[in-house]
Amino acid sequence: MFKWSESRTEAISDGVFAVVLTIMVLDIKPPVNDSWAEISLLLRNLLIYLISFGIVSQYWVIHQELFSHVKQPSINY
C-alpha cells in the first residue's frame, strides 16, 4: 500500500526530535521574584537544558548520518 520513502522516514524522525526538544524546554519556569535563589535555580535549569539540548542534538546528527548511508531497505514478507 505505502512504499518506503526515505524523505518520509527522515521527516518523522526529525519531528520526534523536535517534540523531545520542545518538551524539554517546557520545564524551564520564569522566576517568581528577583531573589538570588530563584535566579540561581533558573540558571541551573538553563544549564541543564543546554547540556540536554547538546546531547539530543548530537543524537540527531548521528541519526542523520546513519540515514544518509541507507539506499534501500530490505523488507522480507
Biopython code that builds the backbone (N, CA, C, O; Angstrom):
import numpy as np
from Bio.PDB.StructureBuilder import StructureBuilder

atoms = [
    (1, "MET", "N", (0.816, -1.185, 0.000)),
    (1, "MET", "CA", (0.000, 0.000, 0.000)),
    (1, "MET", "C", (0.870, 1.264, 0.000)),
    (1, "MET", "O", (0.739, 2.108, -0.887)),
    (2, "PHE", "N", (1.743, 1.392, 0.979)),
    (2, "PHE", "CA", (2.655, 2.531, 1.014)),
    (2, "PHE", "C", (4.051, 2.047, 0.673)),
    (2, "PHE", "O", (4.490, 0.999, 1.147)),
    (3, "LYS", "N", (4.725, 2.795, -0.130)),
    (3, "LYS", "CA", (6.114, 2.466, -0.441)),
    (3, "LYS", "C", (7.012, 3.184, 0.561)),
    (3, "LYS", "O", (6.678, 4.244, 1.091)),
    (4, "TRP", "N", (8.166, 2.561, 0.796)),
    (4, "TRP", "CA", (9.123, 3.172, 1.715)),
    (4, "TRP", "C", (9.696, 4.419, 1.063)),
    (4, "TRP", "O", (10.129, 4.398, -0.089)),
    (5, "SER", "N", (9.687, 5.484, 1.809)),
    (5, "SER", "CA", (10.236, 6.729, 1.305)),
    (5, "SER", "C", (11.232, 7.261, 2.325)),
    (5, "SER", "O", (10.904, 7.444, 3.497)),
    (6, "GLU", "N", (12.441, 7.504, 1.867)),
    (6, "GLU", "CA", (13.486, 7.990, 2.770)),
    (6, "GLU", "C", (13.121, 9.355, 3.338)),
    (6, "GLU", "O", (13.373, 9.621, 4.514)),
    (7, "SER", "N", (12.535, 10.216, 2.526)),
    (7, "SER", "CA", (12.198, 11.556, 3.000)),
    (7, "SER", "C", (11.086, 11.514, 4.050)),
    (7, "SER", "O", (11.093, 12.311, 4.988)),
    (8, "ARG", "N", (10.140, 10.598, 3.900)),
    (8, "ARG", "CA", (9.074, 10.483, 4.910)),
    (8, "ARG", "C", (9.619, 9.966, 6.228)),
    (8, "ARG", "O", (9.225, 10.439, 7.294)),
    (9, "THR", "N", (10.520, 9.001, 6.164)),
    (9, "THR", "CA", (11.123, 8.463, 7.380)),
    (9, "THR", "C", (11.967, 9.522, 8.076)),
    (9, "THR", "O", (11.923, 9.639, 9.301)),
    (10, "GLU", "N", (12.725, 10.285, 7.322)),
    (10, "GLU", "CA", (13.519, 11.365, 7.910)),
    (10, "GLU", "C", (12.633, 12.435, 8.519)),
    (10, "GLU", "O", (12.957, 12.972, 9.579)),
    (11, "ALA", "N", (11.519, 12.755, 7.869)),
    (11, "ALA", "CA", (10.613, 13.777, 8.387)),
    (11, "ALA", "C", (9.989, 13.337, 9.709)),
    (11, "ALA", "O", (9.843, 14.143, 10.628)),
    (12, "ILE", "N", (9.625, 12.072, 9.803)),
    (12, "ILE", "CA", (9.044, 11.561, 11.046)),
    (12, "ILE", "C", (10.083, 11.592, 12.168)),
    (12, "ILE", "O", (9.783, 12.011, 13.286)),
    (13, "SER", "N", (11.283, 11.155, 11.868)),
    (13, "SER", "CA", (12.316, 11.153, 12.909)),
    (13, "SER", "C", (12.693, 12.584, 13.305)),
    (13, "SER", "O", (12.940, 12.844, 14.482)),
    (14, "ASP", "N", (12.740, 13.506, 12.356)),
    (14, "ASP", "CA", (13.007, 14.907, 12.697)),
    (14, "ASP", "C", (11.895, 15.462, 13.583)),
    (14, "ASP", "O", (12.162, 16.231, 14.507)),
    (15, "GLY", "N", (10.665, 15.080, 13.311)),
    (15, "GLY", "CA", (9.545, 15.515, 14.139)),
    (15, "GLY", "C", (9.648, 14.997, 15.559)),
    (15, "GLY", "O", (9.335, 15.716, 16.509)),
    (16, "VAL", "N", (10.080, 13.765, 15.713)),
    (16, "VAL", "CA", (10.247, 13.192, 17.054)),
    (16, "VAL", "C", (11.312, 13.961, 17.828)),
    (16, "VAL", "O", (11.113, 14.288, 18.997)),
    (17, "PHE", "N", (12.435, 14.249, 17.186)),
    (17, "PHE", "CA", (13.477, 15.017, 17.858)),
    (17, "PHE", "C", (12.988, 16.423, 18.211)),
    (17, "PHE", "O", (13.323, 16.937, 19.279)),
    (18, "ALA", "N", (12.205, 17.053, 17.334)),
    (18, "ALA", "CA", (11.680, 18.389, 17.611)),
    (18, "ALA", "C", (10.725, 18.373, 18.801)),
    (18, "ALA", "O", (10.741, 19.289, 19.623)),
    (19, "VAL", "N", (9.897, 17.342, 18.895)),
    (19, "VAL", "CA", (8.973, 17.230, 20.031)),
    (19, "VAL", "C", (9.747, 17.031, 21.329)),
    (19, "VAL", "O", (9.400, 17.624, 22.351)),
    (20, "VAL", "N", (10.781, 16.214, 21.302)),
    (20, "VAL", "CA", (11.593, 15.983, 22.503)),
    (20, "VAL", "C", (12.227, 17.286, 22.973)),
    (20, "VAL", "O", (12.198, 17.592, 24.165)),
    (21, "LEU", "N", (12.798, 18.055, 22.053)),
    (21, "LEU", "CA", (13.426, 19.319, 22.426)),
    (21, "LEU", "C", (12.400, 20.324, 22.937)),
    (21, "LEU", "O", (12.701, 21.103, 23.841)),
    (22, "THR", "N", (11.200, 20.320, 22.376)),
    (22, "THR", "CA", (10.148, 21.224, 22.833)),
    (22, "THR", "C", (9.669, 20.853, 24.225)),
    (22, "THR", "O", (9.464, 21.734, 25.060)),
    (23, "ILE", "N", (9.488, 19.582, 24.488)),
    (23, "ILE", "CA", (9.050, 19.143, 25.815)),
    (23, "ILE", "C", (10.104, 19.471, 26.868)),
    (23, "ILE", "O", (9.769, 19.811, 28.003)),
    (24, "MET", "N", (11.374, 19.370, 26.492)),
    (24, "MET", "CA", (12.432, 19.685, 27.458)),
    (24, "MET", "C", (12.386, 21.145, 27.880)),
    (24, "MET", "O", (12.630, 21.449, 29.048)),
    (25, "VAL", "N", (12.082, 22.055, 26.967)),
    (25, "VAL", "CA", (12.097, 23.481, 27.299)),
    (25, "VAL", "C", (10.895, 23.869, 28.168)),
    (25, "VAL", "O", (10.923, 24.912, 28.821)),
    (26, "LEU", "N", (9.860, 23.059, 28.187)),
    (26, "LEU", "CA", (8.672, 23.378, 28.993)),
    (26, "LEU", "C", (8.950, 23.316, 30.486)),
    (26, "LEU", "O", (8.176, 23.858, 31.275)),
    (27, "ASP", "N", (10.030, 22.672, 30.890)),
    (27, "ASP", "CA", (10.360, 22.560, 32.304)),
    (27, "ASP", "C", (10.986, 23.836, 32.861)),
    (27, "ASP", "O", (11.074, 23.994, 34.079)),
    (28, "ILE", "N", (11.419, 24.741, 32.000)),
    (28, "ILE", "CA", (12.061, 25.978, 32.455)),
    (28, "ILE", "C", (10.963, 26.986, 32.792)),
    (28, "ILE", "O", (10.190, 27.394, 31.926)),
    (29, "LYS", "N", (10.909, 27.374, 34.054)),
    (29, "LYS", "CA", (9.897, 28.321, 34.526)),
    (29, "LYS", "C", (10.571, 29.664, 34.831)),
    (29, "LYS", "O", (11.703, 29.690, 35.314)),
    (30, "PRO", "N", (9.881, 30.777, 34.552)),
    (30, "PRO", "CA", (10.457, 32.078, 34.899)),
    (30, "PRO", "C", (10.449, 32.267, 36.418)),
    (30, "PRO", "O", (9.589, 31.715, 37.104)),
    (31, "PRO", "N", (11.396, 33.038, 36.945)),
    (31, "PRO", "CA", (11.424, 33.241, 38.399)),
    (31, "PRO", "C", (10.214, 34.040, 38.868)),
    (31, "PRO", "O", (9.742, 34.940, 38.173)),
    (32, "VAL", "N", (9.716, 33.696, 40.064)),
    (32, "VAL", "CA", (8.549, 34.379, 40.626)),
    (32, "VAL", "C", (8.952, 35.760, 41.150)),
    (32, "VAL", "O", (8.244, 36.743, 40.930)),
    (33, "ASN", "N", (10.078, 35.827, 41.836)),
    (33, "ASN", "CA", (10.589, 37.111, 42.306)),
    (33, "ASN", "C", (12.067, 37.220, 41.941)),
    (33, "ASN", "O", (12.631, 36.311, 41.333)),
    (34, "ASP", "N", (12.684, 38.327, 42.312)),
    (34, "ASP", "CA", (14.066, 38.573, 41.903)),
    (34, "ASP", "C", (15.087, 38.168, 42.963)),
    (34, "ASP", "O", (16.138, 38.796, 43.089)),
    (35, "SER", "N", (14.781, 37.131, 43.718)),
    (35, "SER", "CA", (15.741, 36.694, 44.732)),
    (35, "SER", "C", (16.859, 35.894, 44.062)),
    (35, "SER", "O", (16.686, 35.329, 42.982)),
    (36, "TRP", "N", (18.008, 35.865, 44.734)),
    (36, "TRP", "CA", (19.149, 35.135, 44.188)),
    (36, "TRP", "C", (18.864, 33.643, 44.100)),
    (36, "TRP", "O", (19.373, 32.968, 43.204)),
    (37, "ALA", "N", (18.060, 33.121, 45.015)),
    (37, "ALA", "CA", (17.730, 31.692, 44.979)),
    (37, "ALA", "C", (16.935, 31.366, 43.718)),
    (37, "ALA", "O", (17.190, 30.357, 43.061)),
    (38, "GLU", "N", (15.979, 32.217, 43.385)),
    (38, "GLU", "CA", (15.169, 31.993, 42.176)),
    (38, "GLU", "C", (16.020, 32.125, 40.908)),
    (38, "GLU", "O", (15.890, 31.325, 39.981)),
    (39, "ILE", "N", (16.881, 33.125, 40.876)),
    (39, "ILE", "CA", (17.719, 33.331, 39.700)),
    (39, "ILE", "C", (18.730, 32.193, 39.543)),
    (39, "ILE", "O", (18.993, 31.745, 38.427)),
    (40, "SER", "N", (19.294, 31.728, 40.654)),
    (40, "SER", "CA", (20.238, 30.608, 40.558)),
    (40, "SER", "C", (19.530, 29.331, 40.115)),
    (40, "SER", "O", (20.107, 28.525, 39.385)),
    (41, "LEU", "N", (18.280, 29.140, 40.552)),
    (41, "LEU", "CA", (17.504, 27.980, 40.094)),
    (41, "LEU", "C", (17.236, 28.081, 38.594)),
    (41, "LEU", "O", (17.311, 27.080, 37.881)),
    (42, "LEU", "N", (16.928, 29.272, 38.120)),
    (42, "LEU", "CA", (16.705, 29.474, 36.690)),
    (42, "LEU", "C", (17.994, 29.201, 35.899)),
    (42, "LEU", "O", (17.960, 28.533, 34.866)),
    (43, "LEU", "N", (19.106, 29.711, 36.379)),
    (43, "LEU", "CA", (20.381, 29.478, 35.682)),
    (43, "LEU", "C", (20.751, 28.003, 35.676)),
    (43, "LEU", "O", (21.275, 27.496, 34.684)),
    (44, "ARG", "N", (20.481, 27.316, 36.775)),
    (44, "ARG", "CA", (20.756, 25.878, 36.828)),
    (44, "ARG", "C", (19.896, 25.131, 35.812)),
    (44, "ARG", "O", (20.386, 24.256, 35.098)),
    (45, "ASN", "N", (18.599, 25.485, 35.752)),
    (45, "ASN", "CA", (17.707, 24.830, 34.791)),
    (45, "ASN", "C", (18.120, 25.136, 33.352)),
    (45, "ASN", "O", (18.019, 24.269, 32.484)),
    (46, "LEU", "N", (18.583, 26.362, 33.090)),
    (46, "LEU", "CA", (19.050, 26.702, 31.742)),
    (46, "LEU", "C", (20.301, 25.912, 31.372)),
    (46, "LEU", "O", (20.434, 25.449, 30.239)),
    (47, "LEU", "N", (21.206, 25.760, 32.317)),
    (47, "LEU", "CA", (22.416, 24.980, 32.064)),
    (47, "LEU", "C", (22.070, 23.517, 31.781)),
    (47, "LEU", "O", (22.615, 22.909, 30.859)),
    (48, "ILE", "N", (21.169, 22.966, 32.574)),
    (48, "ILE", "CA", (20.739, 21.578, 32.357)),
    (48, "ILE", "C", (20.090, 21.441, 30.982)),
    (48, "ILE", "O", (20.333, 20.464, 30.273)),
    (49, "TYR", "N", (19.261, 22.425, 30.602)),
    (49, "TYR", "CA", (18.609, 22.376, 29.298)),
    (49, "TYR", "C", (19.645, 22.439, 28.172)),
    (49, "TYR", "O", (19.556, 21.685, 27.204)),
    (50, "LEU", "N", (20.622, 23.333, 28.297)),
    (50, "LEU", "CA", (21.622, 23.467, 27.241)),
    (50, "LEU", "C", (22.449, 22.192, 27.072)),
    (50, "LEU", "O", (22.761, 21.789, 25.951)),
    (51, "ILE", "N", (22.799, 21.566, 28.187)),
    (51, "ILE", "CA", (23.538, 20.299, 28.105)),
    (51, "ILE", "C", (22.670, 19.223, 27.457)),
    (51, "ILE", "O", (23.138, 18.480, 26.594)),
    (52, "SER", "N", (21.407, 19.138, 27.874)),
    (52, "SER", "CA", (20.488, 18.148, 27.300)),
    (52, "SER", "C", (20.250, 18.419, 25.822)),
    (52, "SER", "O", (20.182, 17.487, 25.020)),
    (53, "PHE", "N", (20.122, 19.697, 25.458)),
    (53, "PHE", "CA", (19.933, 20.068, 24.062)),
    (53, "PHE", "C", (21.123, 19.610, 23.230)),
    (53, "PHE", "O", (20.953, 19.094, 22.125)),
    (54, "GLY", "N", (22.323, 19.797, 23.758)),
    (54, "GLY", "CA", (23.526, 19.360, 23.049)),
    (54, "GLY", "C", (23.561, 17.861, 22.853)),
    (54, "GLY", "O", (23.944, 17.382, 21.786)),
    (55, "ILE", "N", (23.162, 17.108, 23.878)),
    (55, "ILE", "CA", (23.172, 15.648, 23.774)),
    (55, "ILE", "C", (22.142, 15.170, 22.759)),
    (55, "ILE", "O", (22.448, 14.332, 21.911)),
    (56, "VAL", "N", (20.914, 15.701, 22.841)),
    (56, "VAL", "CA", (19.864, 15.289, 21.894)),
    (56, "VAL", "C", (20.246, 15.716, 20.472)),
    (56, "VAL", "O", (20.003, 14.978, 19.517)),
    (57, "SER", "N", (20.833, 16.889, 20.332)),
    (57, "SER", "CA", (21.263, 17.339, 19.002)),
    (57, "SER", "C", (22.355, 16.437, 18.438)),
    (57, "SER", "O", (22.384, 16.168, 17.237)),
    (58, "GLN", "N", (23.241, 15.976, 19.293)),
    (58, "GLN", "CA", (24.286, 15.063, 18.847)),
    (58, "GLN", "C", (23.676, 13.748, 18.356)),
    (58, "GLN", "O", (24.103, 13.208, 17.335)),
    (59, "TYR", "N", (22.675, 13.232, 19.083)),
    (59, "TYR", "CA", (21.985, 12.022, 18.625)),
    (59, "TYR", "C", (21.290, 12.268, 17.293)),
    (59, "TYR", "O", (21.266, 11.380, 16.440)),
    (60, "TRP", "N", (20.720, 13.463, 17.097)),
    (60, "TRP", "CA", (20.034, 13.777, 15.852)),
    (60, "TRP", "C", (21.038, 13.788, 14.690)),
    (60, "TRP", "O", (20.745, 13.268, 13.613)),
    (61, "VAL", "N", (22.208, 14.374, 14.905)),
    (61, "VAL", "CA", (23.231, 14.418, 13.850)),
    (61, "VAL", "C", (23.695, 13.001, 13.508)),
    (61, "VAL", "O", (23.848, 12.663, 12.334)),
    (62, "ILE", "N", (23.918, 12.180, 14.523)),
    (62, "ILE", "CA", (24.329, 10.788, 14.281)),
    (62, "ILE", "C", (23.236, 10.041, 13.522)),
    (62, "ILE", "O", (23.527, 9.263, 12.613)),
    (63, "HIS", "N", (21.978, 10.277, 13.896)),
    (63, "HIS", "CA", (20.848, 9.642, 13.228)),
    (63, "HIS", "C", (20.801, 10.051, 11.752)),
    (63, "HIS", "O", (20.588, 9.209, 10.880)),
    (64, "GLN", "N", (20.996, 11.336, 11.476)),
    (64, "GLN", "CA", (21.008, 11.810, 10.091)),
    (64, "GLN", "C", (22.168, 11.196, 9.303)),
    (64, "GLN", "O", (22.024, 10.850, 8.131)),
    (65, "GLU", "N", (23.302, 11.069, 9.961)),
    (65, "GLU", "CA", (24.469, 10.459, 9.304)),
    (65, "GLU", "C", (24.193, 8.997, 8.950)),
    (65, "GLU", "O", (24.547, 8.536, 7.865)),
    (66, "LEU", "N", (23.564, 8.278, 9.869)),
    (66, "LEU", "CA", (23.240, 6.873, 9.585)),
    (66, "LEU", "C", (22.248, 6.755, 8.436)),
    (66, "LEU", "O", (22.395, 5.884, 7.578)),
    (67, "PHE", "N", (21.238, 7.622, 8.412)),
    (67, "PHE", "CA", (20.249, 7.552, 7.344)),
    (67, "PHE", "C", (20.810, 7.975, 5.997)),
    (67, "PHE", "O", (20.264, 7.594, 4.961)),
    (68, "SER", "N", (21.877, 8.747, 5.983)),
    (68, "SER", "CA", (22.443, 9.155, 4.701)),
    (68, "SER", "C", (23.097, 7.980, 3.979)),
    (68, "SER", "O", (23.329, 8.051, 2.773)),
    (69, "HIS", "N", (23.396, 6.903, 4.699)),
    (69, "HIS", "CA", (24.023, 5.728, 4.085)),
    (69, "HIS", "C", (23.007, 4.670, 3.658)),
    (69, "HIS", "O", (23.384, 3.687, 3.020)),
    (70, "VAL", "N", (21.742, 4.846, 3.994)),
    (70, "VAL", "CA", (20.719, 3.865, 3.623)),
    (70, "VAL", "C", (20.294, 4.127, 2.184)),
    (70, "VAL", "O", (19.883, 5.233, 1.831)),
    (71, "LYS", "N", (20.401, 3.100, 1.369)),
    (71, "LYS", "CA", (19.996, 3.234, -0.028)),
    (71, "LYS", "C", (18.620, 2.610, -0.269)),
    (71, "LYS", "O", (17.747, 3.234, -0.872)),
    (72, "GLN", "N", (18.436, 1.391, 0.198)),
    (72, "GLN", "CA", (17.165, 0.674, 0.007)),
    (72, "GLN", "C", (16.991, -0.256, 1.205)),
    (72, "GLN", "O", (17.905, -1.009, 1.541)),
    (73, "PRO", "N", (15.841, -0.209, 1.842)),
    (73, "PRO", "CA", (15.632, -1.126, 2.977)),
    (73, "PRO", "C", (15.381, -2.550, 2.480)),
    (73, "PRO", "O", (14.883, -2.756, 1.374)),
    (74, "SER", "N", (15.730, -3.509, 3.302)),
    (74, "SER", "CA", (15.437, -4.891, 2.940)),
    (74, "SER", "C", (14.188, -5.322, 3.713)),
    (74, "SER", "O", (14.214, -5.465, 4.936)),
    (75, "ILE", "N", (13.115, -5.521, 2.984)),
    (75, "ILE", "CA", (11.844, -5.907, 3.594)),
    (75, "ILE", "C", (11.533, -7.332, 3.154)),
    (75, "ILE", "O", (11.371, -7.607, 1.965)),
    (76, "ASN", "N", (11.452, -8.215, 4.111)),
    (76, "ASN", "CA", (11.114, -9.620, 3.820)),
    (76, "ASN", "C", (9.718, -9.903, 4.366)),
    (76, "ASN", "O", (9.465, -9.770, 5.564)),
    (77, "TYR", "N", (8.825, -10.294, 3.473)),
    (77, "TYR", "CA", (7.459, -10.608, 3.888)),
    (77, "TYR", "C", (7.292, -12.090, 4.023)),
    (77, "TYR", "O", (6.207, -12.560, 4.366)),
]
sb = StructureBuilder()
sb.init_structure("model")
sb.init_model(0)
sb.init_chain("A")
sb.init_seg("    ")
for serial, (resi, resn, name, xyz) in enumerate(atoms, 1):
    if name == "N":
        sb.init_residue(resn, " ", resi, " ")
    sb.init_atom(name, np.array(xyz, "f"), 0.0, 1.0, " ", f" {name:<3s}", serial, name[0])
structure = sb.get_structure()
